[in-house]
């Protein structure tokens, strides 16, 4: 059984934003914690299969700087782009 990850969400006045470590973009969802379907630009992202849970971690202005956000390494990213070995 595949476990479903929980991502930190940061709130704006109208929505929640979560960082996708696979496509390295912010995904926008309606406010409220719970399960969401992925809005990945990377169709081979594991999030596309399971979705993810989001949990409010703070306000948008308190989000981590991009340098501290999780990312997949280059080899793993190439794999998800279907151009890896």
PEGIPE-V559958 format. One record per residue. RES is the residue in one letter. PHI is phi in whole degrees, 0 to 359 (* if undefined). Layout:
res:RES phi:PHI
res:RES phi:PHI
//
This chain:
res:X phi:*
res:X phi:278
res:X phi:278
res:X phi:260
res:X phi:287
res:X phi:245
res:X phi:251
res:X phi:289
res:X phi:245
res:X phi:237
res:X phi:266
res:X phi:251
res:X phi:295
res:X phi:240
res:X phi:205
res:X phi:248
res:X phi:237
res:X phi:234
res:X phi:274
res:X phi:261
res:X phi:288
res:X phi:274
res:X phi:266
res:X phi:56
res:X phi:222
res:X phi:276
res:X phi:258
res:X phi:252
res:X phi:225
res:X phi:296
res:X phi:291
res:X phi:117
res:X phi:289
res:X phi:140
res:X phi:282
res:X phi:225
res:X phi:277
res:X phi:288
res:X phi:248
res:X phi:291
res:X phi:280
res:X phi:263
res:X phi:296
res:X phi:265
res:X phi:299
res:X phi:301
res:X phi:296
res:X phi:295
res:X phi:280
res:X phi:252
res:X phi:70
res:X phi:201
res:X phi:269
res:X phi:242
res:X phi:222
res:X phi:301
res:X phi:248
res:X phi:161
res:X phi:278
res:X phi:306
res:X phi:291
res:X phi:259
res:X phi:296
res:X phi:293
res:X phi:292
res:X phi:304
res:X phi:297
res:X phi:256
res:X phi:278
res:X phi:291
res:X phi:220
res:X phi:277
res:X phi:285
res:X phi:301
res:X phi:298
res:X phi:293
res:X phi:296
res:X phi:298
res:X phi:300
res:X phi:290
res:X phi:277
res:X phi:66
res:X phi:236
res:X phi:278
res:X phi:290
//
